[in-house]
Structure formats: C-alpha cells, structure tokens
Amino acid sequence: MATNTSWNAQLFSRYHRLHAQYHSYPAPEHAQYPISAFERYSALRSSRALQRPLALNINIPFCANACYNCTHKTTITKDRSRSTAYLQSLEHEIRMLAPHIRTATPITQLHIGGGTPTFLNSLELRQLMRCLQQHFNIVSHNFCNYSIDIDPRETDWATMGVLRDIGFNGIHIMVQALDAQVQRAINCLHTVEHTQKIVEAARTLQFRQVSISLTYGLPKQTPQAWNTTLSETLLLAPDRIRLQAFMHQPEQYPIQQRIVATDIPSTPDLALMLSDSLEQLANAGYRYIGMDYFALADDEYSTAQEDGALYCGPLGYSTCASSDTLGFGAGAISQLGELYYCTSTDHTAYQSACNTHQLPAAYGVRHNAEHNLRKDILDGLNTQFSLDFKTIEQRYHIDFQAYFSKEWPQLQRMHNDGLLQLSEDSLHMTPQGRLFTLAVCQIFDQYLAQPTLKPGVRTQVI
C-alpha cells in the first residue's frame, strides 16, 4: 500500500494535537489498578500453554544528565555506582519470572530503554545479557530484533562494539536537536559528529537497523534551525526517523519547569517545520509509517505495512503477530494475553521488593471485549490507516455504525474536512489526513475521559 502523506494547512490547524502517540494501549498513565503477583504468574502460565511468541522489554531508569524536555520517569544522578544495585534487583526479577515461560521459545524481539541504557557500563551490559541468556532462548542470528536506546553523549565506538558483541542489532539514537541554541535551552549538548560516529560504528559493525529520534517545537527552535537539523540527519541516512512534537507540560513533568514558555515556537512556526519536514523526507525516500515514524521503502516496517503484516505492541511497531511482552525493571511495560500492566516507577521500592524475592508493585488493566474492540480499531488505524467495518463486525458481533453512534457524527465531520474517507463499510485516512491519525484514534479511546489516579514518580535529580 502507498504510505506517502501530503501537507494540508487546514487539517494541521484543526487536528494537530500535541499528545503522545499510541505506542501502547492503554497509555501507561491509565494503567491504574493494582495487579497482583498471582495474576502475573497466571498470565505467564497461560502464555506458555498457548505457546505465544515472547518479546522482552528492559527498563534502565537512570540518566547522568537532565534533559529539560524529558517526559520519561527517570532519576538523574552522577553516581554511576547506583547501577550496580539496580542490576542486582533486575536479575532477581528475571529469576523470579523466567521459570514460568517456555525456555524453548526463541526471543525474537528485545528492547532496552530508559532513561539511558548505557548508564550501565560495558561490564554491566555484558552481565545483563548473560543473565538473559541463562533464562531465555536468546538467538544469535540476525533475523531477530534486539534494539537499544542510545544517548549520543553516552555512547562511543567501544560501547557500540560491546553492544554488537552481546547480540544487539538495532539502535535508536535520541538526537532531539542539533542546533546549539536549542540544545542549551533543553540542556542536551552534543554535536552532529557524535551522532555521525555512532552511525558509522553501527554500519561498520553491521547493525541491521539504525533509527534516529528528533523533536520539533523545542524552545529557541526556529524553522531554519529545524531545517538544518533534519538536513544533517538525512545525510546520515538512518533506516527510520521519528519526528516527535514537544509537549510543554510542566505541571505533569516538573523538569520542564526549567523551560521558558515564551521560548517555545509559535503555532505557525510549528506548521512550517512540519510541512518542510514532509517535503524533505519525501525527497529523501522516506514514507510515513504512522505514530511519528518515517521509514525508507526497503525498511522492514515499510514492507510489513505493505503486506498487511505490521502490528502494534507495547514496544511500538512489530512484525510478530500475537506476541506477548514481558517487561523487567522499574517502569517496564508488559502485555501477557489479556493482562496489561506497568511495574511501579519508584525504583527504590522496586529494588526493595526484588531484593526480598517479591515481585514489585504493578498497575494495569485486564482486557475485556470492549477493550479488545477498541484496541483493534486503534491498531488498524496506526498500522494500515484504515478500518474494514465488516471484519470488525464479524469478529465482535456488532453493527459498527450503531455501536459507535455517538462517535459517528465526529467521523462524518472529519470526512467533510478531508481528514478521512468514510462509508458504510470502511474508513480510510486520506494522504493529507494520515499525519493526524491520532485525532481519529482519540475518538475511540475509552480511557481519555478517565482521570489519572496514579501520578507515578517523575524525573528526580540527585
């Protein structure tokens, strides 16, 4: 399927909403209900009995530097020794949960995020991988997806060599911005040469996939500065580029209080940044996949989308259908069949529980038919930009238009605006509307109207 998108200023003004995309549903902040250890063990046993594929998700909640635009739940500290105690707790959690899965099941997807995963030193990274290899079927061939988030300030050639040696074959480089003025405004100083060296190392060491994350709408950012950042990034020819819109929410993320609100670009400047981005990316051969991601035509996600084999999971896009995800670490997300949960982000409480051989506290939801219906809708929009109502009706025994009678007028307005094409049988995002698919997803999100009961632990500076 063609996945090119095009610019429409009117749609931008009406539907460009600065909210996080649906990399998991529900979002972690809506995982509000306590999930017992019994429920987690039971879900693991069910996954084992059904022989579902398994992905692993490891979270390292430490950073050495505070980025003022951060929206992650991390602890900022220069004390590198803190990773030693955390790693021990992480190993305790792995040993508690691993016996409840099929050891023969190959792990085809593994991701380490944070925070800054390379807050762990090389010896600790090797130690963590050895622990995973002892308890899971970690494969050595290059057909798996073993990826890790990279801070260009925290990674060098030697670290890249270690990562490749222990089995990683994909990296996601968190560049954010390359303009020095913007970097100073968010306290994230590095050069394009830092990123270039990481990309060169990845290519030389035969990493199969390189992704770069950029953020537009940052303080002090001008359309000209953004244009330069994107142009320099395109020269590196990453397989995927993620363009995130900055959301200034100092009441939710206290670290963002260090950002001066008047330094944030105006809405017309945001529109110019985004429209210029579409032109540059299209000229460079990138196509819009969805959820902020652009990919080259020969990228795995591009071909999977064309084949109808692209899926959504807690780790974002995947090419593995019906895969469960098991998370380890403070703030890690898990999806085991009908059970979705997020481990407590309080890493002190996390370590205390693991060190006494107890599972750490977790919060989540257990899926029901209503949740599954809406998740299927969101997945269809985010992976294929379309919905086949007949397929949904047969699967859930509903009349789509009658079931979503309250939502139908909003969809008709979007149809009239040119955001989507709506008929009695289907919904298709237009090329101009694909960039704003999130606006349609939000119509079907049953959690948005609910208050967030568990605020969680935000960025702490120590």
C-alpha positions, -999 to +999 in steps of 0.1 A: +000+000+000+012+035-007+021+053+025+031+087+013+014+116+030+009+152+019+006+186+037-027+204+043-025+236+064-062+235+072-060+200+086-030+210+107-049+239+123-078+216+132-062+183+141-026+187+150-028+179+187+003+177+209-004+144+226+017+113+227+010+087+200-004+053+208+027+032+213+007+012+238-029+010+246-038+020+272-011+045+279+010+038+310-007+066+329-040+048+325-027+016+340-042+024+373-054-008+390-031-030+412-021-062+395-012-090+419+017-114+416-008-142+412-023-125+382+011-121+366+022-156+372-012-169+359-008-148+327+027-162+322+015-197+325-014-191+300+011-176+276+033-207+280+004-230+275-007-212+243+029-211+230+027-174+221+058-156+209+075-136+236+093-102+235+114-088+263+114-052+275+141-040+299+140-005+315+170+013+329+156+044+348+188+064+352+204+093+333+236+112+340+222+144+326+188+162+330+172+170+296+146+197+304+122+184+277+121+149+292+088+131+296+103+098+310+102+087+346+139+087+354+164+095+381+192+120+373+224+112+390+262+113+385+266+084+409+273+055+384+275+030+413+237+031+416+235+009+385+252-020+404+224-023+430+197-018+403+212-045+381+212-070+410+175-063+416+168-067+379+185-101+379+163-111+409+132-102+390+143-121+359+150-152+380+115-150+396+096-148+363+117-168+339+107-202+352+071-196+342+078-193+305+087-219+279+125-218+277+124-232+241+105-202+229+130-180+209+131-144+219+127-126+185+123-091+200+142-075+228+145-038+237+163-019+264+151+016+270+152+042+298+164+066+309+198+059+294+206+022+290+243+029+286+242+043+321+253+007+327+290+003+319+303-023+294+308-050+321+273-045+334+258-046+299+275-080+294+264-092+328+227-083+320+229-101+287+244-132+303+216-132+328+190-131+300+208-158+280+208-181+311+170-178+314+157-172+279+163-185+244+183-156+231+191-163+195+223-153+178+212-149+142+204-115+126+167-122+120+157-111+155+152-075+166+174-067+196+174-030+200+186-004+225+180+034+230+212+054+226+221+088+240+248+102+217+265+118+248+268+084+265+280+061+237+312+057+217+328+032+193+339+009+222+303+008+236+289+001+202+313-028+198+302-043+231+265-039+222+271-057+189+292-084+205+265-093+231+238-095+204+222-061+197+215-054+161+193-022+162+198+012+178+175+041+184+196+073+187+179+100+208+192+131+190+164+155+197+181+186+182+214+196+166+212+234+169+234+246+198+210+273+210+182+247+212+204+222+229+214+247+256+177+255+261+170+218+269+204+210+285+213+184+259+246+194+244+262+172+217+274+176+182+264+161+149+298+144+149+288+125+180+258+110+161+278+105+129+304+084+147+276+062+163+260+057+129+294+049+113+301+024+140+267+008+135+272+004+098+308-009+102+297-034+129+267-044+107+238-034+128+208-042+108+187-011+118+195+025+127+168+048+139+171+085+149+146+105+170+142+142+165+119+167+183+103+197+168+087+226+187+116+228+213+124+261+230+145+285+209+139+264+178+133+282+146+121+268+113+156+275+099+173+256+128+149+227+124+155+226+087+193+223+093+188+196+120+167+175+096+190+181+067+221+170+087+202+139+099+192+129+064+228+129+054+233+101+079+207+080+060+191+062+090+166+035+082+139+052+102+134+087+116+110+096+143+096+131+145+082+139+179+063+171+187+074+187+220+047+189+246+053+215+273+036+201+304+055+215+334+026+206+358+030+169+348+068+168+342+085+191+368+118+190+350+101+211+322+097+240+346+132+249+336+119+257+301+108+293+295+073+292+279+079+322+258+109+304+241+085+278+226+079+282+189+045+296+177+019+275+160+027+290+125+063+280+131+053+245+141+033+242+109+062+254+088+086+229+105+062+200+099+054+209+063+091+214+054+098+180+071+073+162+048+089+176+017+125+168+028+116+133+039+097+125+008+126+138-014+150+116+006+128+085+000+111+082+034+075+072+038+052+078+067+046+046+086+025+061+114+029+071+151+055+097+142+077+072+123+091+076+087+110+048+071+128+041+039+110+020+013+131-011+019+129-009+057+113-039+074+084-019+087+076-004+052+075-038+036+054-053+065+029-025+062+025-031+025+020-068+032-005-061+060+019-077+085+027-047+107+014-049+142+013-027+174+025-038+208+039-023+240+073-018+223+057+000+193+056-015+159+064-052+154+063-078+126+054-106+150+017-112+154+001-124+187+033-117+206+033-113+244+057-088+260+074-094+294+089-063+310+117-061+336+127-031+356+111-001+373+085+013+349+087-016+324+055-024+304+042-060+300+014-074+278+005-110+285-026-121+267-055-101+282-033-086+310-016-053+305+005-038+333+033-014+342+057-020+370+060+008+396+083+036+385+096+040+421+129+022+416+137+023+453+105+004+461+113-018+430+147-027+443+134-033+478+108-058+466+131-077+442+158-080+469+134-097+492+123-121+464+089-105+458+075-091+426+075-053+426+042-035+426+025-032+393-006-014+379-026-022+349-058-034+333-073-067+323-087-066+288-123-073+281-142-074+248-147-037+248-110-030+253-101-055+226-126-040+201-111-005+206-075-017+205-082-035+172-096-002+158-065+018+170-042-009+157-059-008+123-056+030+121-020+030+132-007+002+110-029+005+079-046+039+081-079+022+075-107+001+090-128-026+074-161-024+094-173-058+081-143-076+095-148-058+129-185-066+129-179-103+123-152-105+149-172-088+177-208-094+165-218-057+164-232-032+139-203-007+137-223+024+129-249+016+155-223+006+182-204+038+176-234+060+171-221+087+194-188+088+175-203+087+141-211+124+137-174+132+146-162+108+119-186+125+094-172+159+102-137+145+097-149+131+064-162+165+054-129+181+064-110+158+042-092+140+070-107+106+061-130+089+037-160+074+054-185+049+040-209+024+055-183-003+051-150+013+058-128+042+069-096+053+051-073+081+061-066+104+032-030+111+022-034+146+038-050+131+069-026+103+077-003+126+096-032+134+120-044+098+126-041+104+163-072+127+162-093+098+150-077+073+174-087+096+203-124+093+193-122+055+201-101+058+233-122+047+262-096+059+287-092+095+278-122+107+298-110+089+329-088+107+355-053+095+361-054+080+396-018+071+399+006+100+391+037+080+394+073+091+400+086+117+376+122+129+369+142+132+400+176+150+402+200+136+427 
